[in-house]
Amino acid sequence: MMPKCCFLGFLLGVLLPGVVETQPANESLKPQRVHFQSRNFHNILHWQPGRACLGNNSIYFVQYKMYGERQWKNKENCWGIQEFFCDLTNETSDIWEPYYGRVKTTLAGIHSGWTMTQRFTPWWERAKGV
């Protein structure tokens, strides 16, 4: 008879292909390479799916905040989406202020942790592209 912990590990390995055995399932769902791309102050948050998100059944949730703020704000138009990008132009309209964005995933009732961007300042990103 197989111990319960081994059976659970077997089920996770079958149900979530690509999950590394030493990582919890929610870690393998975390979005990867979360970053802003800016062109002419049009600021789009981009990401890639986590290692366990091979199909298109994953749902993504986006939040943002200005540097120094305590509370994250939900981006309503990017709450429960299947795309790998979110337009945060209106939310990052003060071109001198630094911002952060973050994304999490839900797949089959399992939620990932948040993956956050590096600090993003629209003016600085425009200046780097010149």
Disulfide bonds with the S-S distance in Angstrom:
Cys78-Cys86 2.14
